[in-house]
Amino acid sequence: MEGVNFEVNNTICSATKERQEEAKAIAKEADVMLVLGSKKSSNTAKLQEICFANCKASYCIAGVEELTKEMVEGCSKVGITAGASTPHLVIEAVVNKLNQF
């Protein structure tokens, strides 16, 4: 496209970038990765994409009701990350259920 100039602005906030980098690091070490948050959230979807690229056993779940024992069976390291708007109560519920397994 002759004569067209583009300007690119990175608008990702530092907290989001840090969360994505941490999720990537955790996923590289985990046997299973749980991404907590709404499947409609672009933030959660990006976390799921990053986690899956580094841990093929990555699951995006909206809440504890979607967590099954089969997801984590035989795993010694389960990583957890959550979208920015995921309530802390959801995270706590998932951790509690994992401890029950």
C-alpha distances in whole Angstrom, upper triangle without the diagonal:
4,6,6,9,11,14,16,20,23,25,27,31,33,36,33,32,36,37,34,35,39,38,36,39,42,40,41,44,45,46,45,43,43,40,42,40,39,37,35,34,30,32,35,32,30,34,35,32,32,36,36,33,37,39,39,42,40,41,40,43,43,47,50,51,48,49,51,54,52,49,51,53,54,52,53,50,48,45,44,41,41,38,38,40,42,46,48,51,48,48,52,53,51,52,56,55,54,57,59,58
4,6,9,11,15,18,21,24,27,29,33,35,38,35,34,38,39,36,37,41,40,39,42,44,43,43,47,48,49,48,46,46,43,45,43,42,40,38,37,33,35,38,35,33,37,38,35,35,39,39,36,39,42,42,45,43,44,43,46,46,50,53,54,51,52,55,57,55,52,54,57,57,55,56,53,51,48,47,44,43,41,41,42,45,48,51,53,51,51,54,55,53,55,58,58,57,60,62,61
4,7,10,13,16,20,23,25,28,31,34,37,35,33,37,38,36,37,41,41,39,42,45,44,44,47,48,50,49,46,47,44,45,43,42,40,38,37,33,35,38,36,34,37,38,35,36,40,40,38,40,43,44,46,44,45,44,46,46,50,53,54,52,53,55,58,56,53,55,58,58,56,56,53,51,48,47,44,43,40,40,42,44,48,50,53,51,51,54,55,54,55,58,58,57,60,63,61
4,7,10,13,16,20,22,25,28,30,33,31,30,34,35,33,34,37,37,36,39,41,40,41,44,45,47,46,43,43,40,41,39,38,36,34,33,29,31,34,32,30,33,35,32,33,36,36,34,37,40,41,43,41,42,40,43,43,46,50,51,48,49,52,54,53,50,51,54,55,52,53,50,48,45,44,41,40,37,36,38,41,44,46,49,47,47,51,52,50,51,55,55,54,57,59,58
4,7,10,13,17,19,22,25,27,30,29,27,31,32,30,31,35,35,34,36,39,38,39,42,43,45,44,41,41,38,40,38,37,35,33,32,28,29,32,31,28,31,33,31,31,35,35,33,36,39,39,42,40,40,39,41,41,45,48,49,47,48,51,53,52,48,50,53,54,51,51,48,46,43,42,38,37,35,34,36,39,42,44,47,45,45,48,50,48,49,53,53,52,55,57,56
4,7,10,13,15,18,21,24,27,25,24,27,29,27,28,31,31,30,33,36,35,35,39,40,42,40,38,38,35,36,34,33,32,30,28,24,25,29,27,25,28,30,27,27,31,32,30,32,35,36,39,36,37,35,38,38,41,44,46,43,44,47,49,48,45,46,49,50,47,48,44,42,39,38,35,34,31,30,32,35,38,40,43,42,41,45,46,44,46,49,49,48,51,53,53
4,7,10,12,16,18,20,24,22,21,24,26,24,25,29,29,28,31,33,33,34,37,38,40,39,36,36,33,34,32,32,31,29,26,23,24,27,26,23,26,28,26,26,30,31,29,31,34,35,38,35,36,34,36,36,39,43,44,42,43,46,48,47,44,45,48,49,46,46,43,41,37,36,32,31,29,28,30,33,36,38,41,39,39,42,44,42,43,47,47,46,49,51,51
4,7,9,12,15,17,20,18,17,21,22,21,21,25,25,25,27,30,29,30,33,34,37,35,32,32,29,30,29,28,28,26,23,20,20,23,22,20,22,25,23,22,26,27,25,27,30,32,34,31,32,30,33,33,36,39,41,39,39,42,44,44,40,41,44,45,42,42,39,37,33,32,29,28,25,24,27,29,33,34,37,36,35,39,40,39,40,43,44,42,45,48,47
4,6,9,12,14,17,16,15,18,20,19,20,23,24,23,26,28,28,29,32,33,36,34,31,31,27,28,27,27,26,24,22,18,18,22,21,18,21,24,22,21,25,26,25,27,30,31,33,30,31,29,31,31,34,37,39,37,38,41,43,42,39,40,43,44,41,41,37,35,32,30,27,26,23,22,24,27,30,31,35,33,33,36,38,36,37,41,41,40,43,46,45
4,6,9,11,14,12,11,14,16,15,16,19,20,20,22,24,24,25,28,29,32,31,27,27,24,25,24,24,24,22,19,16,15,19,18,15,17,20,19,18,21,23,22,23,26,28,30,27,28,26,28,28,31,34,36,34,35,38,39,39,35,36,40,40,37,37,33,32,28,26,23,22,19,18,21,24,27,28,32,30,29,33,35,33,34,37,38,37,39,42,42
4,6,9,12,10,10,14,15,14,16,19,19,20,22,24,24,26,29,29,32,30,27,26,23,23,22,22,22,20,17,14,13,17,17,15,17,20,19,18,21,23,23,24,27,28,30,27,27,24,26,26,29,32,34,32,33,36,38,38,35,35,39,40,37,37,33,31,27,25,22,20,17,16,18,21,24,26,29,28,27,30,32,31,32,35,36,35,38,40,40
4,7,8,7,7,10,11,11,12,15,16,16,19,20,21,23,25,26,28,27,23,23,19,20,19,19,19,18,15,12,10,14,15,12,13,17,16,15,18,20,20,21,23,25,26,23,24,21,23,23,26,29,31,29,30,33,35,35,31,32,35,36,33,33,29,27,23,21,18,17,14,13,16,18,21,22,26,25,24,27,29,28,28,32,33,32,34,37,37
4,6,5,6,9,10,11,12,14,16,17,19,20,21,23,25,26,29,27,23,23,19,20,19,20,21,20,16,14,11,15,16,14,14,18,18,17,19,22,22,22,25,27,28,24,25,22,24,23,25,28,31,29,30,33,35,35,32,32,36,37,33,33,29,27,23,21,17,16,14,11,14,17,20,21,24,23,22,25,28,27,27,30,32,31,33,36,36
4,5,5,6,9,10,10,12,14,15,16,18,20,21,23,24,27,26,22,22,19,20,19,21,22,22,18,16,13,16,18,15,15,18,19,16,19,22,21,21,24,26,27,24,25,23,24,24,26,28,31,30,30,33,34,35,31,31,35,35,32,31,27,25,22,20,16,16,14,12,16,18,20,20,24,24,22,25,27,26,26,30,31,30,32,35,35
4,5,5,6,9,10,10,12,14,15,16,18,20,22,22,25,24,20,19,17,17,16,19,20,20,16,15,12,14,16,14,13,17,18,16,17,21,21,20,22,25,25,22,22,20,22,21,22,25,28,27,27,30,31,32,29,28,32,33,29,29,25,23,19,17,13,13,11,9,12,14,16,17,20,20,18,21,24,23,23,26,27,27,28,31,32
4,5,5,6,9,10,10,12,14,15,16,19,20,21,24,22,18,17,14,15,14,16,17,17,13,11,8,10,13,10,10,13,14,13,14,17,18,18,20,22,23,19,19,17,19,19,21,23,26,25,25,28,30,30,26,26,30,31,28,28,24,21,18,16,12,11,9,8,11,13,16,17,20,19,18,21,23,22,22,26,27,26,28,31,31
4,5,5,6,9,10,11,12,14,15,17,19,20,23,22,18,18,16,17,17,19,19,19,16,14,10,13,14,11,10,14,14,12,14,17,16,16,19,21,22,19,20,19,21,21,23,26,28,27,26,29,31,31,27,27,31,31,28,27,24,22,18,16,13,13,12,11,15,16,19,20,23,22,20,23,25,24,24,27,28,27,29,32,32
4,5,5,6,9,10,11,12,14,16,17,18,22,20,17,17,15,16,17,20,20,21,18,16,12,14,16,13,11,15,15,13,14,17,17,16,18,21,22,19,20,19,21,21,23,25,28,26,26,28,30,30,26,26,29,30,26,25,21,20,16,15,12,12,12,11,15,16,18,18,22,21,18,21,24,22,22,25,27,25,27,30,30
4,5,5,6,9,10,10,12,14,16,16,19,18,14,14,12,13,13,16,17,18,15,14,10,11,13,11,8,12,13,11,11,15,15,15,16,19,19,16,17,16,17,18,19,21,24,23,22,25,26,27,23,22,26,27,23,23,19,17,13,11,8,9,9,9,12,13,15,15,18,17,15,18,20,19,18,22,23,22,24,27,27
4,5,5,6,9,10,10,12,15,15,18,17,13,14,11,13,14,16,16,17,14,12,9,10,11,8,6,10,10,7,9,12,12,12,14,16,17,14,16,15,17,18,20,22,25,23,22,25,26,26,22,22,26,26,23,23,19,17,13,12,9,10,10,11,14,15,18,18,21,19,17,20,22,20,20,24,24,23,25,28,27
4,5,5,6,9,10,11,13,14,18,17,14,15,14,16,17,20,20,21,18,16,13,13,14,11,9,12,12,9,10,13,13,11,14,17,18,16,18,17,20,21,23,24,27,25,24,26,27,27,23,23,26,26,23,22,18,17,13,13,11,13,13,14,17,18,20,20,23,22,19,22,24,22,21,25,26,24,26,29,28
4,5,5,6,8,10,11,12,16,15,12,13,12,14,16,19,20,21,18,17,14,14,15,13,10,13,13,10,10,14,14,12,13,17,17,15,17,16,18,20,21,22,25,23,22,24,25,25,21,20,24,24,20,19,15,14,10,10,8,11,12,13,17,16,19,18,21,19,16,19,21,19,18,22,23,21,22,26,25
4,5,5,6,9,10,10,13,12,9,10,9,11,14,16,17,19,16,15,12,11,12,10,7,9,10,7,6,10,11,9,10,13,14,11,13,13,15,17,18,19,22,20,19,21,22,22,18,18,21,21,18,18,14,12,8,8,6,9,10,12,16,15,17,17,19,17,15,18,19,17,16,20,21,19,21,24,23
4,6,5,6,9,10,13,12,10,12,11,15,17,19,19,21,18,17,14,13,13,11,8,10,10,6,6,9,8,7,9,12,13,11,14,15,17,20,21,22,25,22,21,23,23,23,19,19,22,22,18,18,14,13,10,11,10,12,14,16,19,18,21,21,23,21,18,21,23,20,19,23,23,21,23,26,25
4,6,5,7,9,12,13,11,13,14,16,19,22,22,24,21,20,17,16,17,15,12,13,13,10,9,12,11,8,10,14,15,13,16,17,20,22,23,23,26,24,22,24,24,24,20,19,22,21,17,17,13,13,10,11,11,14,16,18,21,20,22,21,24,22,19,21,23,20,19,23,24,21,23,26,25
4,5,5,6,10,10,8,10,11,14,17,20,20,23,21,20,17,15,17,15,11,12,14,11,8,11,12,9,9,13,13,11,14,15,17,19,20,20,23,21,19,20,20,20,17,15,18,18,14,13,10,9,6,8,9,12,15,17,20,18,20,19,21,19,16,18,20,17,16,19,20,17,19,22,21
4,5,5,8,8,6,9,10,14,16,19,19,21,20,19,16,14,15,13,10,10,11,8,5,8,9,6,5,9,9,8,11,13,16,18,19,20,22,20,18,19,19,18,15,14,17,17,13,13,10,9,6,9,9,13,15,18,20,19,21,20,22,20,17,19,21,17,17,20,20,17,19,22,21
4,6,8,10,9,13,14,17,20,23,22,25,23,22,19,18,18,16,13,13,13,10,8,10,9,5,6,10,11,11,14,16,19,22,23,23,26,23,21,22,21,21,17,16,18,17,14,14,11,11,9,12,13,16,18,21,24,22,25,24,26,23,20,23,24,21,20,23,23,20,22,25,23
4,7,9,9,13,15,18,21,24,24,27,25,24,22,20,20,19,16,15,16,13,11,12,12,9,8,12,12,12,15,18,20,23,23,23,25,23,20,21,20,19,16,14,17,15,12,10,8,9,8,11,13,17,20,22,25,23,25,23,25,23,20,21,23,19,18,21,21,18,19,22,20
4,5,6,10,12,15,19,22,21,25,23,23,21,18,19,18,15,14,15,13,10,11,12,9,7,10,9,9,12,15,17,20,20,19,22,19,17,17,16,16,13,11,13,12,9,8,5,5,5,9,12,15,18,21,23,21,23,21,23,20,17,19,20,16,15,18,18,14,16,19,17
4,7,10,13,16,20,22,22,25,24,24,22,20,20,20,16,15,16,15,11,11,13,10,7,9,7,9,12,15,17,20,20,19,21,18,15,15,14,13,10,8,10,9,6,7,5,6,8,11,14,17,20,23,25,23,24,23,24,21,19,20,20,17,16,19,17,14,16,18,16
4,7,10,13,16,19,18,22,21,21,20,16,17,17,14,12,14,13,9,10,12,10,7,8,5,6,8,11,13,16,16,16,17,15,12,12,12,11,8,6,9,10,7,9,7,5,6,9,11,14,17,20,22,19,21,20,21,18,16,18,17,14,14,17,15,12,15,17,14
4,6,10,13,16,15,19,18,18,16,13,13,14,10,9,11,11,7,8,11,9,7,8,6,4,6,9,10,14,14,14,16,14,12,13,13,13,9,9,12,13,10,11,9,6,5,6,8,11,13,17,18,16,18,18,19,16,13,16,16,12,13,16,15,12,15,18,16
4,6,10,12,13,16,15,16,14,11,12,13,10,8,12,12,9,10,13,12,10,11,9,6,5,6,7,10,10,11,13,11,9,11,12,13,9,9,13,15,12,14,11,7,6,5,6,8,11,14,16,13,15,15,15,12,10,13,13,9,10,14,13,11,14,16,15
4,7,9,10,13,12,12,11,7,9,10,7,6,10,10,8,10,13,13,11,12,11,7,6,5,6,8,10,11,14,11,11,14,16,16,12,13,17,19,16,17,14,11,8,6,5,5,8,11,12,10,13,13,15,11,10,13,14,11,12,16,15,14,17,19,18
4,7,9,12,11,12,11,7,10,12,9,9,13,13,12,13,17,17,15,16,14,11,8,6,5,6,7,9,12,10,10,14,16,17,14,15,18,21,18,19,16,13,11,7,6,4,6,10,10,7,9,10,11,8,7,11,11,9,11,14,14,13,17,18,18
4,6,9,7,10,9,6,9,11,10,10,13,14,13,15,18,19,18,18,17,13,11,7,6,5,7,11,12,11,12,16,19,20,17,18,22,24,22,23,20,16,14,11,9,6,5,8,7,5,9,11,12,9,9,13,13,11,14,17,16,17,20,21,21
4,5,5,9,9,7,8,12,11,11,14,16,15,16,19,21,20,20,18,15,12,8,7,5,9,12,13,12,14,17,21,21,18,20,24,26,24,26,23,20,18,14,12,9,8,10,9,8,11,14,14,11,13,16,15,14,17,20,19,20,23,24,24
4,6,8,9,7,6,10,11,9,12,14,14,14,17,19,18,18,17,13,11,7,8,7,11,14,14,12,14,17,21,20,18,20,23,26,24,26,23,20,18,16,14,11,10,13,12,11,14,17,18,14,15,19,18,16,19,22,21,21,24,25,25
4,6,9,8,7,11,12,12,13,16,17,17,19,22,21,21,20,17,14,11,11,10,13,17,17,15,18,21,24,24,21,24,27,30,28,30,27,23,21,18,16,13,11,13,12,12,15,18,19,16,18,21,21,19,22,25,24,24,28,29,28
4,5,5,6,9,10,11,12,14,15,16,18,20,20,20,20,16,15,11,12,10,14,17,18,17,19,22,25,25,22,24,27,30,27,29,26,22,20,17,14,11,8,9,9,10,13,16,18,15,16,20,20,19,21,24,24,24,27,28,28
4,5,5,6,9,10,10,12,14,15,17,19,19,20,20,17,15,12,14,13,17,20,21,19,21,24,27,27,23,25,29,31,28,29,26,23,20,18,14,12,9,10,11,12,16,19,21,18,18,22,23,21,23,26,26,26,29,31,30
4,5,5,6,9,10,11,12,14,16,17,18,19,19,16,15,12,13,13,16,19,21,19,20,23,26,26,22,24,27,29,26,27,24,21,17,15,11,9,6,7,9,10,14,16,19,16,16,20,21,19,21,24,24,24,27,29,28
4,5,5,6,9,10,10,12,14,16,16,16,16,12,11,8,10,10,13,16,17,15,16,20,22,22,19,20,24,26,23,24,21,18,15,12,9,7,5,8,9,9,13,15,17,14,14,17,18,16,18,21,21,20,24,25,25
4,5,5,6,9,10,10,12,14,15,15,15,12,11,8,11,11,15,18,19,16,17,20,23,22,19,21,24,26,24,25,22,19,16,14,12,10,8,11,12,13,16,18,20,17,17,21,21,19,21,24,23,22,26,27,26
4,5,5,6,9,10,11,13,14,15,16,12,13,11,14,15,18,20,22,19,20,23,25,24,21,22,25,27,24,25,22,19,16,14,12,11,9,11,14,14,18,19,22,19,18,22,23,20,22,25,25,24,27,29,28
4,5,5,6,9,10,11,12,13,14,10,11,9,12,13,16,18,20,18,18,20,22,22,18,19,22,24,21,22,18,15,12,11,8,8,7,10,13,12,16,17,19,17,15,19,20,17,18,22,22,20,23,26,25
4,5,5,6,8,10,10,10,11,7,7,6,10,12,15,17,18,15,15,18,20,19,15,17,20,21,19,20,17,14,12,11,9,9,9,13,15,14,17,18,20,17,16,19,20,17,18,22,21,19,23,25,23
4,6,5,6,9,10,10,12,9,10,10,13,15,18,20,22,19,19,21,23,21,18,19,22,23,21,22,19,17,15,14,12,13,12,15,17,17,21,22,24,21,19,23,23,20,22,25,24,23,26,28,26
4,6,5,7,9,10,12,10,12,12,15,17,20,21,23,20,20,22,23,22,18,19,22,23,20,21,18,16,13,13,11,12,12,15,18,17,21,21,24,21,19,23,23,20,21,25,24,22,25,28,26
4,5,5,6,8,9,6,9,10,13,16,18,19,21,18,17,19,20,19,15,15,19,19,16,17,14,12,10,10,9,11,12,15,18,17,20,20,22,19,17,20,21,18,18,22,21,19,22,24,23
4,5,5,5,7,5,8,10,13,16,19,20,21,18,17,18,19,18,14,15,18,19,16,18,15,13,12,13,12,14,15,18,20,19,22,23,24,21,19,23,23,19,20,24,22,20,23,25,23
4,6,7,10,9,12,13,17,20,22,23,25,22,21,22,23,21,18,18,21,21,18,20,17,16,14,15,14,16,17,20,22,22,25,25,27,24,22,25,26,23,23,27,26,23,26,28,26
4,7,9,9,12,14,18,21,22,23,25,22,20,21,22,20,17,17,19,19,16,17,14,13,12,13,13,16,17,20,23,22,25,25,27,24,21,24,25,21,21,25,24,21,24,27,24
4,5,6,10,12,15,19,20,21,22,19,17,18,18,16,13,13,15,15,12,14,11,11,10,12,13,16,17,21,23,21,24,24,25,22,20,22,23,19,19,23,21,19,21,23,21
4,6,9,12,15,19,20,21,22,18,17,17,17,15,12,13,15,15,13,15,14,13,12,14,15,17,19,22,24,22,25,25,26,23,21,24,24,20,21,24,22,19,23,24,21
4,7,10,13,16,17,17,18,15,13,13,13,11,8,9,11,12,10,13,11,10,10,12,14,16,18,22,23,21,23,23,24,20,19,21,21,17,18,20,18,16,19,20,18
4,7,10,13,15,15,17,13,12,13,14,13,9,10,13,15,12,14,12,10,9,10,11,12,14,18,19,17,20,20,21,18,16,19,18,15,16,19,17,15,19,20,18
4,6,10,11,12,13,10,9,11,13,12,8,10,13,16,14,16,14,11,10,10,11,11,13,17,18,15,18,18,19,15,14,17,16,13,15,17,15,14,18,19,17
4,7,9,11,12,9,10,12,15,14,11,13,17,19,17,19,17,13,12,10,10,9,10,14,14,12,15,16,17,13,13,16,15,12,15,17,16,15,19,20,19
4,6,8,9,6,7,10,13,14,11,13,16,19,18,20,18,14,13,11,11,10,11,14,14,11,13,14,14,10,11,14,12,10,13,15,13,14,17,18,17
4,7,8,7,9,13,16,17,14,16,20,23,21,23,20,17,15,12,12,10,10,13,11,8,10,12,12,8,10,13,11,10,14,15,14,15,18,19,19
4,5,6,7,11,14,16,14,15,18,21,20,21,20,16,15,12,12,10,12,14,13,9,10,11,10,6,8,10,8,7,11,12,11,12,15,16,16
4,5,5,9,11,14,12,13,16,19,18,19,18,15,15,12,14,13,15,17,16,12,12,12,10,7,8,9,6,5,9,9,7,9,12,12,13
4,6,8,11,13,13,14,17,20,20,22,21,17,18,16,17,16,17,20,18,15,15,15,13,10,12,13,9,9,12,12,10,12,15,14,14
4,6,10,11,10,12,15,18,18,20,19,16,16,14,15,14,16,19,18,15,16,16,15,11,13,14,11,9,13,14,11,12,16,15,14
4,7,9,7,9,11,15,14,16,16,12,13,12,14,14,16,20,19,15,16,16,15,11,12,13,10,7,10,11,8,9,12,12,11
4,5,6,8,9,13,13,16,16,13,15,14,17,17,20,23,23,19,20,20,18,15,15,16,13,10,12,13,9,9,12,11,9
4,5,6,6,10,10,13,14,12,15,15,18,19,22,25,25,22,22,21,20,17,16,17,14,11,13,13,9,8,11,10,7
4,5,5,9,10,13,14,13,15,16,19,20,23,26,27,23,24,24,23,19,19,20,17,14,15,16,13,11,14,13,10
4,6,9,9,12,12,10,12,13,15,17,20,23,23,20,22,21,21,17,16,18,16,12,14,15,12,10,14,14,11
4,6,6,8,9,7,10,12,15,17,20,24,24,21,22,21,21,18,16,17,16,12,12,14,11,8,11,12,9
4,6,9,11,10,14,15,19,21,24,27,28,25,26,24,24,21,19,20,18,15,15,16,13,10,12,12,9
4,7,9,10,14,17,20,23,26,29,30,27,28,27,26,24,22,22,21,18,17,18,16,13,14,15,11
4,6,7,10,13,17,20,23,26,27,24,26,24,24,21,19,20,19,16,15,17,15,11,13,14,11
4,7,10,13,17,20,24,26,28,25,26,24,24,22,19,19,19,16,14,16,15,12,12,14,12
4,6,10,13,17,20,23,25,22,23,21,22,20,17,17,18,15,13,15,15,11,12,15,13
4,7,10,13,17,20,21,18,20,18,18,16,13,14,15,11,10,13,12,9,11,14,12
4,7,10,14,16,18,16,17,16,17,15,12,14,15,11,10,14,14,11,13,16,15
4,7,10,13,15,12,14,12,14,12,8,11,12,9,9,12,13,11,13,16,15
4,7,10,12,10,12,11,14,11,9,12,13,11,11,15,15,14,16,19,19
4,6,8,6,9,9,12,9,8,11,13,11,12,15,16,15,18,20,20
4,6,5,9,10,13,11,10,14,15,14,15,19,19,19,21,24,24
4,6,8,10,13,12,12,15,17,16,17,20,21,21,23,26,26
4,6,9,11,11,11,14,16,16,17,20,21,21,24,25,26
4,6,8,7,8,11,12,12,14,16,17,18,20,22,23
4,5,5,7,9,10,11,13,15,16,17,19,21,22
4,5,5,6,9,10,11,12,14,15,17,19,20
4,5,5,6,9,10,10,12,14,15,17,19
4,5,5,6,9,10,11,12,14,15,17
4,5,5,6,9,10,11,12,14,16
4,5,5,6,9,10,11,12,15
4,6,5,6,9,10,11,13
4,5,5,6,9,10,11
4,5,5,6,9,10
4,5,5,6,9
4,5,5,7
4,5,5
4,5
4
